[in-house]
Amino acid sequence: MSQGPSTFVFMEPTAAIVLIAALALVVAGAVTLRNRRPSQTAGTAGDMARLAVQLEEREREVQQVRDERDEARRERDSARRDLGTARAELAAARADHKARTEELATAREQLDNQFKGLAAGVLKDSTESLLRQAKEQFDSQRQLSAAELEQRKEAIDSLVGPIRESLEKLGTHANEIESKRADAYGRLTSQIASLQQVAGSLSDALRSPNIRGQWAEQELGNILELSGLRQHIDYYPQHTVPVPGSVVRPDAVVSVPGGLKVVIDAKAPLDNYLKAHEATDDSQERALLTSHATAISKHAKNLGERDYADVVAGSPDFVLMFVPADPILDSAMKVQPTLWEQAWQEHRVLIATPGLLLAFLRTVALAWQQQDMQENAQEIADLGKELYDRLRVFAEHMDDMGTGLGRALAAYNRGVGSFEGRVLPQARRFENLGAVSDSKRIAELSPVEDTVRAVSAPEAATETDAGAPRGSVLPHKRSA
């Protein structure tokens, strides 16, 4: 069996381990035999025989391992000899390669020197020839280029001229636009300054309680007009209501079908709201908006304590508090989301913005229209009956007129027939005798073939009176 040096390295410890294990087994058997009592000598003889057999087997295996180890050592020695031979051959090959490399470098250097000499000569000849040709071509091109340059200059001028003029016009137009823009910007700046001044004046005016109250009342009046309600009929502005020891004047009292009177009071708490918009940080803005929400809640509480349901006849158990702008209420509910529900549940005050109030008032106006239509239904029925009777009489008159026209038409046609058959032939004799000129001859009369159109109605088409003449109109009969 042929194995490499590595096989020998691993096989030698294995043989030692096997030998040690066999020796340990023999020693263990001897100790066991020594320690057994004489009464067990007969049983131990069989064990000793088996151990002897096993020991012989182990010795054979150890001998085999030793043979393999010796074979491996021989192979290792052979491999070492081969390795030395290969190394010697490699060193010789390297030395030969180095010598060849040096020879090749020397030959390459010689070839480079030869090529450089040849290239220098060829380059010199080629350069002189190329310079001569280039000089000749340059001289010819210079002569041609002078004329071509002048032509190209003229062509470029013809192309660039319109562009130059357009650019000059564009520059002039741009300057005019810039001047106009500067003027417009100046006017816009002055207008913005004016608007800022007006906005500042308006902001200062809204800080006055009287001005805020007038603004809220004016917005309420505009919404009442837009709703379609009639002043002093469907609603009463600035209605004075007496209370024990004093009087109150809500901004409007709206009448609702059914005898109800809804009280509306306009409020515009803007002090903290305007200050919040001028706040420099979020904490200050939130604190001012919280105060703004508290002010709205306080107004709702004051309205709830007036007890309009006790002093205004027909007033329900709630009051409408009108806020003239949605952001006023939205800003308050941003920091106190339960403001609307709290005002309703605790004070029976319904806070209404312009959109909500307009929807409510339009509903009331439509309800009044429906009630007016119901109340006037009988009057409308009576007017319809009277109108129908008048139409019936008018149709009878039209029928009599048509009958008369039919008779007149028949009489006219009979007169035309009598005129043409009895009178005109006698008169033609004057014409034949020459007593009358051609321009004064009697013209021929034509009968009227059209008939008088009968006045009829769809409901009378199948209901004709036997004694009524053709084209007569019968009164309308209501179907059962």
C-alpha positions in Angstrom: 0.0 0.0 0.0 1.5 3.4 -1.1 0.8 6.4 1.2 2.3 9.9 1.4 4.2 11.4 4.3 1.0 12.7 5.9 -0.3 9.1 6.2 2.8 8.1 8.2 2.3 11.0 10.6 -1.2 9.8 11.5 -0.5 6.1 11.5 2.3 6.2 14.1 0.2 7.6 17.0 -2.6 5.2 16.2 -0.3 2.2 16.6 1.0 3.6 19.9 -2.5 4.1 21.2 -3.5 0.5 20.2 -0.3 -0.9 22.0 -1.1 1.1 25.1 -4.7 -0.1 25.1 -3.5 -3.8 24.8 -1.1 -3.4 27.7 -3.7 -1.7 29.8 -6.1 -4.6 29.1 -3.4 -7.2 30.1 -2.7 -5.3 33.3 -6.4 -5.0 34.1 -6.8 -8.7 33.6 -3.9 -9.6 35.8 -5.1 -7.3 38.6 -8.5 -8.9 38.3 -7.1 -12.4 38.5 -5.0 -11.4 41.5 -8.0 -10.0 43.4 -10.4 -12.8 42.8 -10.8 -15.3 45.6 -9.6 -19.0 45.2 -13.1 -20.2 45.1 -13.5 -18.4 41.7 -10.4 -19.8 40.1 -12.3 -22.2 37.9 -14.4 -19.5 36.3 -11.4 -17.2 35.8 -9.5 -19.8 33.8 -12.0 -19.4 30.9 -11.6 -15.6 31.1 -7.8 -15.9 31.0 -8.1 -18.0 27.8 -10.2 -15.4 26.2 -8.0 -12.6 27.2 -5.0 -14.5 25.8 -6.8 -14.8 22.5 -7.6 -11.2 22.5 -4.0 -10.3 23.4 -2.7 -12.3 20.4 -5.2 -10.5 18.1 -4.0 -7.1 19.5 -0.4 -8.1 18.9 -1.1 -9.1 15.3 -2.9 -5.7 14.8 0.1 -3.9 16.4 2.5 -5.8 14.1 0.4 -4.9 11.1 0.4 -1.2 12.2 4.1 -1.4 12.6 4.5 -2.8 9.1 2.3 0.0 7.7 4.4 2.5 9.6 7.7 1.1 8.2 6.1 1.2 4.7 5.0 4.8 5.2 8.5 5.8 6.4 10.0 4.2 3.2 7.6 6.1 1.0 8.3 9.3 2.9 12.1 8.9 2.3 11.5 8.2 -1.3 9.3 11.3 -1.6 12.0 13.4 0.1 14.5 12.2 -2.4 12.1 13.1 -5.3 11.6 16.5 -3.8 15.3 17.2 -3.6 15.7 16.2 -7.2 12.7 18.4 -8.3 14.2 21.4 -6.4 17.5 20.9 -8.1 15.8 20.8 -11.5 13.8 23.9 -10.6 17.0 25.8 -9.6 18.6 24.8 -12.9 15.4 25.9 -14.8 15.5 29.3 -13.0 19.1 29.9 -13.8 18.5 29.0 -17.4 15.5 31.4 -17.5 17.5 34.2 -16.0 20.2 33.7 -18.6 17.7 33.7 -21.5 16.0 36.9 -20.0 19.3 38.7 -19.9 20.0 37.7 -23.5 16.6 38.8 -24.6 17.0 42.2 -22.9 20.4 42.7 -24.6 18.8 41.8 -28.0 15.9 44.1 -27.4 18.2 47.0 -26.6 20.2 46.4 -29.7 17.0 46.4 -31.8 15.7 49.6 -30.1 18.9 51.4 -31.0 18.7 50.2 -34.6 15.0 51.2 -34.9 15.7 54.6 -33.4 18.4 55.3 -35.9 16.1 54.2 -38.8 13.1 56.1 -37.4 15.2 59.3 -37.0 16.2 59.2 -40.6 12.8 58.5 -42.0 11.2 61.1 -39.7 13.6 63.7 -40.8 12.9 63.1 -44.5 9.1 62.9 -43.9 9.1 66.1 -41.9 11.0 68.0 -44.5 8.6 66.8 -47.2 5.5 67.5 -45.0 6.7 71.0 -44.3 7.1 71.8 -47.9 3.7 70.5 -48.8 2.1 72.3 -45.8 3.8 75.5 -46.8 2.5 75.2 -50.4 -1.0 74.4 -49.2 -0.9 77.2 -46.6 0.1 79.8 -49.2 -2.7 78.6 -51.6 -5.3 78.5 -48.7 -4.2 82.0 -47.5 -4.9 83.4 -50.9 -8.3 81.8 -51.1 -9.2 82.6 -47.5 -8.9 86.3 -48.0 -11.7 86.3 -50.6 -13.7 83.7 -48.7 -13.3 85.7 -45.5 -14.7 88.8 -47.0 -17.7 86.8 -48.4 -18.3 85.1 -45.1 -18.1 88.4 -43.3 -20.8 89.8 -45.6 -23.0 86.7 -45.1 -22.6 86.9 -41.4 -23.5 90.6 -41.4 -26.6 89.8 -43.4 -27.6 87.1 -40.9 -26.6 89.0 -37.7 -28.0 92.3 -38.8 -31.7 91.5 -38.3 -30.8 89.7 -35.1 -28.9 92.8 -33.8 -31.9 95.0 -34.7 -34.3 92.6 -32.9 -32.1 92.5 -29.8 -32.0 96.3 -29.8 -35.8 96.4 -30.1 -36.0 93.8 -27.4 -33.7 95.7 -25.1 -35.8 98.9 -25.6 -39.0 97.0 -24.9 -37.4 95.4 -21.9 -36.5 98.8 -20.6 -40.0 100.1 -21.1 -41.4 97.0 -19.3 -39.0 97.5 -16.4 -40.0 101.1 -16.2 -43.7 100.2 -16.2 -43.0 97.5 -13.6 -41.3 99.9 -11.3 -44.2 102.3 -11.6 -46.7 99.5 -11.0 -44.7 98.2 -8.1 -44.6 101.7 -6.6 -48.4 102.0 -6.9 -48.9 98.6 -5.5 -46.6 99.4 -2.6 -48.7 102.5 -1.9 -51.9 100.6 -2.2 -50.6 97.9 0.2 -49.6 100.6 2.7 -53.1 102.1 2.3 -54.7 98.7 2.9 -52.5 98.1 5.9 -53.6 101.4 7.3 -57.3 100.5 6.6 -56.8 97.1 8.2 -55.2 98.7 11.2 -58.0 101.2 11.5 -60.5 98.3 11.2 -58.7 96.3 13.8 -58.7 99.3 16.1 -62.4 99.9 15.5 -63.2 96.2 16.2 -61.6 96.6 19.6 -64.4 99.0 20.6 -67.3 97.2 22.1 -69.8 99.5 20.5 -68.4 99.0 17.0 -68.3 95.2 17.5 -71.9 95.2 18.6 -73.0 97.2 15.6 -71.0 94.9 13.3 -72.6 91.8 14.8 -76.1 93.4 14.5 -75.5 94.4 10.9 -74.4 90.8 10.0 -77.5 89.5 11.7 -79.7 91.9 9.7 -78.0 90.8 6.4 -78.6 87.1 7.1 -82.3 87.8 8.0 -82.7 89.6 4.7 -81.0 86.8 2.8 -83.2 84.2 4.4 -86.4 85.5 2.8 -88.2 86.4 6.0 -90.3 89.6 6.1 -89.4 92.3 8.6 -92.1 93.1 11.2 -94.1 90.1 9.9 -91.8 87.1 10.2 -89.2 88.7 12.5 -88.9 91.8 14.7 -85.5 93.5 15.1 -84.5 95.1 18.4 -87.7 93.9 20.0 -88.2 95.3 23.4 -89.3 92.8 26.0 -90.4 94.0 29.5 -89.0 92.0 32.5 -89.6 92.6 36.2 -87.9 95.9 37.1 -86.4 96.5 33.7 -86.6 95.8 29.9 -84.4 93.6 27.6 -84.0 94.1 23.9 -82.8 91.0 22.0 -81.4 91.7 18.5 -84.2 89.8 16.8 -87.3 87.7 17.6 -88.2 85.3 14.8 -91.7 83.9 14.5 -92.0 80.2 13.7 -95.1 78.5 12.4 -97.1 77.2 15.3 -96.9 80.3 17.5 -93.2 79.9 18.6 -90.9 82.9 19.0 -87.2 82.2 18.8 -85.0 84.9 20.4 -81.7 85.7 18.6 -78.9 87.8 20.3 -75.7 88.7 18.4 -72.4 88.7 20.3 -68.9 89.4 19.0 -66.2 88.8 21.6 -63.0 89.8 19.8 -60.5 91.3 22.4 -58.6 88.1 23.1 -59.2 86.7 19.6 -57.4 89.7 18.0 -54.6 89.6 20.6 -54.1 85.9 19.9 -53.4 86.7 16.2 -50.7 89.1 17.3 -49.1 86.6 19.7 -45.4 85.9 19.2 -45.3 82.3 20.5 -47.6 79.3 20.7 -48.0 79.3 24.5 -49.1 83.0 24.5 -51.5 82.3 21.6 -53.1 79.3 23.4 -53.5 81.3 26.6 -55.3 84.1 24.8 -57.5 81.7 22.9 -58.4 80.0 26.2 -59.5 83.4 27.5 -61.4 83.9 24.2 -63.3 80.6 24.8 -64.0 81.7 28.4 -65.5 85.0 27.1 -67.9 83.1 24.7 -68.9 80.7 27.4 -69.6 83.7 29.7 -71.8 85.4 27.1 -73.7 82.1 26.7 -74.2 81.9 30.5 -75.6 85.5 30.6 -78.1 84.8 27.8 -79.2 81.6 29.6 -79.8 83.5 32.8 -82.2 86.0 31.1 -85.0 83.4 30.9 -86.5 84.6 27.7 -88.9 81.6 27.8 -90.6 83.3 30.7 -90.9 86.8 29.3 -91.4 86.2 25.6 -94.7 84.5 24.8 -94.2 81.4 22.8 -90.4 81.3 23.3 -89.0 77.8 23.5 -86.5 76.8 26.2 -83.5 77.9 24.3 -81.9 81.1 22.8 -79.8 81.5 19.7 -76.5 83.3 20.2 -75.2 84.6 16.9 -71.5 84.8 16.3 -70.8 86.9 13.1 -67.8 84.9 11.8 -67.0 81.2 11.8 -63.3 81.7 12.8 -64.4 83.3 16.1 -66.1 80.1 17.2 -63.6 77.8 15.5 -60.7 79.4 17.4 -62.5 79.0 20.7 -63.4 75.3 20.0 -59.8 74.6 19.1 -58.7 75.0 22.7 -62.1 74.0 24.2 -63.8 71.4 22.0 -66.8 71.0 24.3 -67.7 74.7 24.2 -70.7 74.3 21.9 -72.1 71.2 23.8 -71.5 72.9 27.2 -73.4 76.0 26.2 -76.3 73.9 25.0 -76.5 71.5 27.9 -75.8 73.9 30.8 -77.4 77.1 29.6 -79.8 76.0 26.7 -78.0 78.5 24.4 -77.4 77.4 20.8 -74.3 79.1 19.3 -74.9 79.8 15.6 -72.4 80.9 13.0 -73.7 82.6 9.8 -74.0 79.4 7.9 -76.0 77.6 10.6 -78.2 80.6 11.2 -79.0 81.1 7.5 -80.0 77.4 7.2 -82.3 77.7 10.2 -83.9 80.9 8.9 -84.4 79.5 5.4 -86.1 76.5 7.0 -88.4 78.9 8.9 -89.1 80.9 5.7 -90.1 77.8 3.8 -92.3 76.7 6.6 -94.1 80.0 6.4 -94.5 79.6 2.7 -96.0 76.2 3.1 -98.4 77.5 5.8 -99.4 80.4 3.6 -100.2 78.0 0.7 -102.3 75.9 3.0 -104.2 78.9 4.3 -104.8 80.2 0.8 -105.8 76.8 -0.7 -109.5 77.5 -0.5 -109.1 81.0 -1.9 -107.1 79.5 -4.8 -109.9 76.9 -5.4 -112.5 79.7 -5.5 -110.4 81.7 -7.9 -109.9 78.6 -10.1 -113.6 77.9 -10.2 -114.4 81.5 -11.1 -111.7 81.6 -13.8 -113.1 78.3 -15.3 -116.7 79.8 -15.4 -115.4 82.9 -17.2 -113.5 80.8 -19.7 -116.7 78.9 -20.3 -118.7 82.1 -21.1 -115.9 83.3 -23.3 -115.9 80.1 -25.2 -119.7 80.4 -25.8 -119.2 83.9 -27.1 -116.5 82.7 -29.4 -118.8 79.9 -30.7 -121.6 82.5 -31.4 -119.0 84.6 -33.2 -117.9 81.7 -35.3 -121.5 80.8 -36.2 -122.1 84.4 -37.3 -118.9 84.4 -39.4 -120.0 81.1 -41.1 -123.3 82.6 -42.0 -121.8 85.8 -43.3 -119.3 83.7 -45.4 -122.2 81.7 -46.9 -124.1 84.9 -47.7 -121.0 86.4 -49.3 -120.5 83.3 -51.5 -124.2 83.4 -52.5 -123.9 87.1 -53.4 -120.8 86.4 -55.5 -122.6 83.7 -57.4 -125.6 85.9 -58.0 -123.3 88.7 -59.1 -121.4 86.6 -61.6 -124.4 84.7 -62.9 -127.0 87.5 -63.3 -125.4 91.0 -62.9 -122.0 90.8 -64.4 -123.1 89.3 -67.8 -125.4 92.3 -68.3 -122.7 94.7 -67.4 -120.2 93.1 -69.9 -122.4 94.2 -72.7 -121.3 97.9 -72.0 -117.7 96.8 -72.4 -118.5 95.1 -75.7 -120.2 98.2 -77.0 -117.1 100.3 -76.1 -118.8 102.4 -73.5 -116.2 101.6 -70.9 -112.4 101.8 -71.2 -110.2 98.8 -70.4 -108.8 100.4 -67.2 -112.3 100.9 -65.8 -113.7 97.4 -66.4 -115.3 95.5 -63.5 -113.0 93.1 -61.8 -114.0 89.5 -61.3 -114.9 88.5 -57.7 -113.6 85.3 -56.3 -115.6 83.3 -53.7 -114.0 82.7 -50.2 -113.3 79.1 -49.9 -111.9 79.1 -46.3 -114.1 78.0 -43.5 -114.3 79.4 -40.0 -112.1 77.4 -37.5 -114.2 75.8 -34.8 -113.3 76.4 -31.2 -112.9 73.0 -29.5 -111.3 71.5 -26.5 -110.0 67.9 -26.0 -112.6 67.1 -23.3 -115.4 68.3 -25.6 -114.3 66.1 -28.6 -116.4 63.1 -27.6 -119.2 65.1 -25.9 -121.2 67.0 -28.6 -124.6 68.4 -28.1 -127.1 67.2 -30.7 -128.7 70.6 -30.9 -125.4 72.6 -31.0 -124.2 73.8 -34.3 -120.9 72.7 -35.8 -117.9 74.3 -34.1 -119.7 75.2 -30.9 -117.9 74.8 -27.5 -119.6 72.9 -24.6 -118.9 73.7 -21.0 -116.3 71.5 -19.3 -117.8 68.6 -17.4 -115.8 67.1 -14.4 -115.4 63.4 -14.8 -116.9 61.2 -12.1 
